């Protein structure tokens, strides 16, 4: 019989995510498509302590009770993981590392929460149910940015492209793999601020904003069909159209628009901002992997301090 005794230490890992279609509109019920970006990850190592929660990270080291406000989502994730997975844990020492840049729309806060949940489950020697993992990440995400759609909480632990519709996820199969370049604008963007701005605009101009949301939702559905039928050009034009929708929602910036323009000038099939916006990253669709290399060069020349290539939908 396999042992169920708690271990002496536990480890967890969770990765970055890229939203390909549906950011912001997903908060209002539109479908969304997200991709895991496994090369950027949050890792967490835990061990039991006699009492209290001690955090060791690049942003803060010390007792959870005295952690600064920006660590509140992390503290929430730790407390939620203990409560839901290992309620008898007297105390915990938690070391957090992450290669995911913060406030770049890459899901860094959700990934840290996911890695915490997995580390606590590993310490308790328990399999972590997908819904429990999702609930723990969502508790932390609510503290990080109010009313998260739940998309990020699924995407940071997903194994492949996901389609998120009405709060449920399904695996999305691409007819042909697609190669994307992600470029960091170097400027942080706050998701809670962006989501709040969109909410205020919607309250002020409901018809105009709901029209944009409907357009973003219809574009995401067309893009899903294009991905399922291997029509990369159609995926690219839906990305261009989605970027315009996000510009109209007011969440793009001159820096993000400049990177989108640079990607298109370098032959991208389509380009858009990804995630909450107001800073963060853009994603561009390349014709091929060699073309992705040229896109990375063009985006760096246009001022992106960091770029990555990601091929999604490989069998
Ligand atoms: C943030 O990564 C994605 C948003 O759509 C917010 C959310 O889905 O909760 C902007």
Boltz pocket constraint, residues with backbone or C-beta under 6 A from the ligand:
constraints:
  - pocket:
      binder: B
      contacts: [[A, 19], [A, 22], [A, 23], [A, 24], [A, 25], [A, 26], [A, 27], [A, 105], [A, 107], [A, 147], [A, 148], [A, 149], [A, 150], [A, 151], [A, 152], [A, 191], [A, 195], [A, 275], [A, 276]]
      max_distance: 6.0
